[in-house]
């Protein structure tokens, strides 16, 4: 009986070392398993049955919503800066940015005034001056 227990322990050590080499020990201990290119999650219910949980994915619309709010916020900042500084000072500051590093040149190209920026700034300027 002792020999069979030693054989079983040896087998467990071999399996554990193989999983460690494959980097799966931590994932398996959390109930994760690799399958078909995706990570699958498992749980044990109250009756001892192993059930596969649905995979959680980050929907694309969340990422698109975040990026659209970021772009809208940057554009509103551009409009507010154009309305506050005026056209001449805004162009002067964007020209100063264009003389800087590659990062600043990229920002300067984004900050160039366009017709929509000018029209929104014209509508925003009276609101800013009234305060």
Secondary structure, 3 states (H helix, E strand, C coil): CHHHHHHHHHHHHHHHHHHHHHCCHHHHHCCEEEECCEEEEEEECCCCCEEEECCCCCCHHHHHHHHHHHHHHHHHHHHHHHHHHCHHHHHHHHHHHHCCCHHHHHHHHHCCCCHHHHHHHHHHHHHHHCC
